[in-house]
Amino acid sequence: MSHWTQSVRTCNRQVSASRSMDSFAWKTRCSRLAMSTQNRSLRASIMGLPISLEERPEVLATLARVIERGEPGHYISITNTESMYHGLRDADHGRYIRGADLSLCDGVGVIVAGWAWGQRIERYNGPVLQLDVSQYGLARNWRHFFYGGKEGVAETMARRLKKRYPGLVVCGCYCPPFGELSREEDQRVVDLINAAEPDIVWVGLGLLKQERWIAAHLGRVRAPWMIGVGAAFDYHAGTVPWAPSVLRALGLEWLFRLVVQPRLRARRYWWSLVFVVQSVLKGMFRPMEPQ
């Protein structure tokens, strides 16, 4: 029996016990369960947290398949070592990483940790993914919605990306106010996004906050994909400098960020260092699996 068939049967068995669940949310859960089962063999596990092993063309093809089928409720985790640090300590964040259709490597620290666990991992971070998807989706008329960033950042990013990729369809931008939205305000935002009919909702709220927002809106936002990309909004809007391509290629983007934003990055990089050291030690001294 195929993984897909097993997953669908699991959903069908569970639906009889959950008839009160909203039909849209249930369909979302079923399609995500089936897809995550299909992708399980393409994942590395580092300290119990997954990192996808698909190459870039495969990632883009996965987005395309979901969009072509019109399946709502999928998401990608852009996973760096800081995210993994919190994933081991925050149960909700750990579930978010494990539940993602794709958990993409963001940072050289994940590559180092993967080496200690016997895995060769390719980096594919949020800013680069956003550019690749923007270009890849042009011929497919993909619709993009930008949620997050400081006042005016999403709109500036939209203008710059449309200039870089003529024909790019940006169907909406929204900068949430500082602080938590009321239930009524949040529902208006959901209605705004759904009315725009995006294929991808890009979320730029920063680590942890954007992941919580995506998790809370699965089954409500009716887009095929939601992707939290954090600083990509500022990089593509030009409000914060992006590391030169040569430094990115050498795996030194973290150093550039530390120089540009020392107060913001110092504590966050300490968390990353803790995770890298912990994962490397455990990976190197883990019991060898039988051949």
C-alpha positions in Angstrom: 0.0 0.0 0.0 1.4 3.4 -0.9 2.1 6.2 1.7 -0.5 8.3 -0.1 -3.2 5.6 0.2 -2.4 5.0 3.8 -2.6 8.7 4.6 -5.9 9.2 2.9 -7.4 6.1 4.6 -6.2 7.5 7.9 -8.0 10.7 7.2 -11.2 8.8 6.2 -11.1 6.8 9.4 -10.7 9.9 11.5 -13.3 12.0 9.8 -16.1 9.9 11.3 -14.9 11.0 14.7 -14.5 14.6 13.7 -17.6 15.5 11.7 -17.9 18.9 13.4 -14.6 20.1 11.9 -14.9 22.8 9.3 -14.7 21.1 5.9 -12.0 23.4 4.6 -9.8 22.9 7.6 -10.3 19.1 7.3 -9.4 19.0 3.6 -6.3 21.0 4.5 -5.3 18.6 7.2 -5.8 15.5 4.9 -3.8 16.9 2.0 -1.0 18.0 4.4 -0.9 14.6 6.1 -0.6 12.8 2.7 2.1 15.1 1.4 4.2 15.0 4.5 4.1 11.2 4.4 5.3 11.3 0.8 8.2 13.6 1.6 9.4 11.7 4.8 12.1 9.8 2.9 13.6 13.0 1.7 14.4 14.4 5.1 17.4 14.4 7.4 16.8 14.3 11.1 19.1 16.4 13.4 18.3 16.2 17.1 14.8 15.0 16.1 14.1 18.0 13.8 13.8 17.5 10.1 15.7 19.2 7.3 14.6 18.6 3.7 17.1 17.1 1.3 15.3 18.1 -1.9 17.4 20.1 -4.4 16.2 23.5 -5.5 14.4 22.4 -8.7 12.6 19.8 -6.7 11.5 22.4 -4.1 10.1 24.6 -6.9 8.4 21.6 -8.5 6.7 20.8 -5.2 5.3 24.3 -4.9 4.0 24.0 -8.5 2.3 20.7 -7.9 0.3 22.0 -4.9 -0.6 25.2 -6.7 -1.7 23.4 -9.8 -4.0 21.1 -7.7 -5.4 24.1 -5.8 -4.6 22.5 -2.5 -4.8 25.0 0.4 -2.9 25.0 3.7 0.7 24.0 3.0 3.7 25.7 4.4 7.5 25.8 4.3 9.7 26.2 7.3 12.9 28.2 6.7 14.9 26.5 9.4 18.2 27.8 10.8 20.0 26.8 13.9 18.3 29.5 16.0 15.0 28.0 14.9 16.2 24.5 15.8 17.4 25.8 19.2 13.8 27.0 19.9 12.3 23.9 18.3 14.0 21.7 21.1 12.7 24.0 23.8 9.3 25.3 22.6 6.9 22.4 21.9 4.8 24.4 19.5 7.7 25.6 17.5 9.1 22.0 17.3 5.7 20.8 16.0 5.7 23.6 13.4 9.1 22.5 12.0 8.1 18.8 12.0 4.8 19.5 10.4 6.1 21.6 7.5 5.8 20.2 4.0 9.4 21.3 3.5 11.9 22.3 6.1 14.7 24.1 4.2 18.2 24.7 5.5 18.9 28.3 6.3 22.5 28.8 7.4 25.9 27.2 7.5 25.3 26.0 11.0 22.7 23.6 9.8 25.1 22.3 7.2 27.7 21.7 9.9 25.2 20.0 12.2 24.1 17.8 9.3 27.6 16.7 8.7 27.9 15.5 12.2 24.8 13.5 11.7 26.0 12.0 8.5 23.9 14.1 6.2 24.9 16.3 3.3 22.6 19.3 3.3 22.2 22.1 0.8 21.4 25.6 2.0 18.2 27.2 0.6 17.3 30.3 2.6 14.3 32.5 2.6 15.6 35.5 0.5 16.9 33.2 -2.2 13.8 31.1 -2.2 11.6 34.2 -2.6 13.6 35.3 -5.6 13.6 31.9 -7.2 9.9 31.5 -6.7 9.2 34.9 -8.1 11.0 34.1 -11.3 9.8 30.5 -11.5 6.1 31.6 -11.1 6.1 34.2 -13.8 5.1 31.9 -16.6 2.6 30.2 -14.3 0.9 33.5 -13.2 1.4 32.8 -9.5 -0.2 35.3 -7.2 1.9 36.6 -4.3 0.6 38.3 -1.1 3.1 40.0 1.3 2.2 40.1 5.0 4.5 41.7 7.5 7.4 44.1 7.6 7.5 47.6 9.0 5.3 50.3 7.6 5.8 50.5 3.8 8.4 47.8 3.6 6.1 45.2 1.9 4.9 47.8 -0.7 8.5 48.8 -1.4 9.6 45.2 -1.8 6.6 44.6 -4.2 7.7 47.5 -6.4 11.3 46.4 -6.5 10.4 42.7 -7.2 8.0 43.7 -10.0 10.7 45.9 -11.5 13.2 42.9 -11.3 10.6 40.4 -12.6 8.2 42.2 -15.0 4.9 40.5 -15.0 5.1 39.4 -11.3 1.6 39.3 -9.8 1.5 40.9 -6.4 -2.2 40.6 -5.3 -1.8 42.4 -2.0 0.3 43.7 0.8 -0.5 44.2 4.5 1.6 45.6 7.3 0.0 44.5 10.7 0.0 47.1 13.4 2.3 46.7 16.4 0.7 44.5 19.1 -1.8 41.6 19.0 -4.8 42.0 16.8 -8.3 41.5 18.2 -10.3 38.5 16.9 -12.4 40.8 14.7 -9.3 42.6 13.3 -7.6 39.3 12.6 -10.7 38.0 10.7 -10.7 41.1 8.6 -7.0 40.4 7.6 -7.9 36.8 6.8 -10.8 38.0 4.6 -8.5 40.5 2.9 -6.0 37.8 2.1 -8.6 35.3 0.9 -10.3 37.9 -1.3 -7.0 38.5 -3.1 -6.8 34.7 -3.9 -3.0 34.4 -3.5 -1.1 31.2 -4.4 1.6 32.1 -1.9 1.5 34.2 1.2 4.9 35.4 2.2 5.1 36.3 5.9 7.8 38.6 7.2 7.3 39.0 11.0 10.6 37.6 12.3 11.5 34.2 13.7 8.9 32.7 16.1 6.3 35.3 15.5 5.9 34.5 11.8 5.8 30.8 12.5 3.1 31.3 15.2 1.1 33.4 12.8 1.3 30.7 10.0 0.4 27.9 12.5 -2.6 29.9 13.8 -3.9 30.6 10.2 -3.7 27.1 8.7 -7.2 26.2 7.7 -8.2 29.9 7.7 -6.0 31.4 5.0 -7.0 29.6 1.8 -3.7 29.9 0.0 -1.9 26.8 -1.2 1.3 28.0 0.5 2.5 30.2 3.4 6.2 30.8 3.8 7.9 32.8 6.6 10.9 34.5 5.3 11.8 37.1 8.0 14.5 39.5 6.9 13.9 38.8 3.2 11.3 41.6 3.3 14.0 44.1 4.3 16.6 42.8 2.0 14.4 42.9 -1.1 13.0 46.3 -0.1 16.5 47.6 0.3 15.9 48.8 3.9 18.6 46.6 5.4 21.7 45.6 3.4 22.0 42.0 2.2 25.4 40.4 2.4 27.4 40.5 -0.8 27.0 37.4 -3.0 30.6 36.4 -2.4 30.1 36.3 1.4 26.9 34.3 1.0 28.6 31.8 -1.3 31.4 31.4 1.3 28.8 30.8 4.1 29.8 34.1 5.8 26.4 35.9 5.7 26.1 35.4 9.4 29.3 37.5 9.9 28.0 40.3 7.7 24.7 40.4 9.6 26.6 40.5 12.9 28.6 43.5 11.7 25.5 45.3 10.4 23.1 44.5 13.3 25.4 43.6 16.3 22.8 44.2 19.1 20.1 42.3 17.3 22.3 39.4 16.2 24.6 38.8 19.2 22.1 36.9 21.5 20.5 35.1 18.5 23.8 33.8 17.4 24.6 32.6 20.9 21.4 30.4 20.7 22.6 29.2 17.3 26.1 28.4 18.7 24.6 26.4 21.6 22.5 24.3 19.2 25.5 23.7 16.8 27.8 22.6 19.6 25.1 20.4 21.2 24.1 18.8 17.9 27.6 18.2 16.7 28.6 16.5 19.9 25.5 14.3 19.9 25.8 13.6 16.3 29.5 12.6 16.4 29.0 10.3 19.4 25.6 8.8 18.5 25.3 5.0 18.2 26.0 3.9 14.7 23.0 2.5 12.8 23.4 -1.1 11.6 24.1 -1.4 7.9 
